[in-house]
Amino acid sequence: MPLLKIISNTDIADKNAFIGQSSKEIARILGKTEKYVMVIFTFNPNFIFSTSDEPALYVELKSIGLPTEKTGEISRKIMDFLSSKTGVIQSRIFIEFTDVPPNLWGWNGGTM
């Protein structure tokens, strides 16, 4: 159940299209079905990174079974995608990865 949460200090004109593209891309990158992918995009103008309010993204990727030995490769792919879709340069994108144990992800009245 991957969750991609994106917080940006720069708004995106067509959020729905961006969220849909992001869902497909995360499913592709992780090799998981899009049926369980969640994407959240939040615009927050009160956000600085490295003492600057230039366009930036804070991203969280949480998933059950996240291959921690591949986070470098996953990071590159996510940053390539996000930079191409938002125009934010990669040095202004920060990603936090979390491998969630199945018993700590609730769904459908139980846990995974």
N, C-alpha and C positions, 0 to 999 in steps of 0.2 A: 504494500500500500504506500507508494511513494507520495510524498507531499513536497511540492515546490512552492516556497513562499518567497515572494519578491517584494521588497520595499524600495521605492525609488523617490528621489527628490525631484524627478522630472516626470511629468505626466505623459501618458501615451494616448494618442487620439482614438484609436480603435482598440480599446481594452479587450473586448470579447474576441476579436480575431487573434490578438497577441496571446491571450490565455489559451485559446484553442491550439494555436501553433506550439506553445510551450508544453502543453499536455502531450501532444504527439511526439515532440522531441525528447521529453524525459522518458516516455515509454520506450522509444527507440534506443536511446543511450543506455538505459538500464536493462533492456531486453525483457520488459514486463508488459503485460497487457494494459492498454490505456483505460480499460474498464475501472481500474482501481486508482488511477492517478488523480490527485487533487492539486489544483494550482490556485494560489491566492496572489493577487497583485494589489498592492496598496501604494497609493501616492501620498507622500508625506513631505510637504515643502520645508518642514522644520527638521532637516536632516543634513548634517555635515559629515564629511569624511576627510581625515587628514587635514584638519583646520580649513577646509574649503567647502563651499556650497556648489561647486561645479557638479554637473551630472554624475550621479553615482548610484550603485545598486548594492543593497545588502540582500543576500540570498540564503535561504535555509533549504537544504535537501535532507529530508528524513525518509528512511525506508527500512522495511524489514529485509534483512539479508543484504545490506549495502556492502559491496565488496571493498573493504577498506584498503586492500592492496592496489586497488584501481582508482582511488580517489584523484590521483594526479591526472590520469587520462580523462576521467569523468569531468573534473574541473575544467580542463582545456576545452572539451566539447561543449560544456554548458556556457563557458565564457565566450567561445566563438559564436554560438547561437545568439546569446543575449546581446553581445556587442553588435552583431549584424542587424538585429531587430530593433534595438533601442538607440544605437549610435553612441552608447557609453563606452569609453575606452576601457580595456581590460584592467588597467592599473587602478581603475576606480570601481571595480567589482570585487566584492568580498563574499565568499561562500563558506557557510558553516555546514559540515556534514554530520549527520547523526544516524548510526545504525541502531534501529529500535528493536529490542527483543520482542518477539511475537506476543508474549504475555503482557506487555506494556502498551499494546495498541488495541484499544477497544473498538468493536464493530459488531453491529447486528445483534446486540444483547449479550455479547460475550467478548472474548479476546481472540486474536488471530492464532 
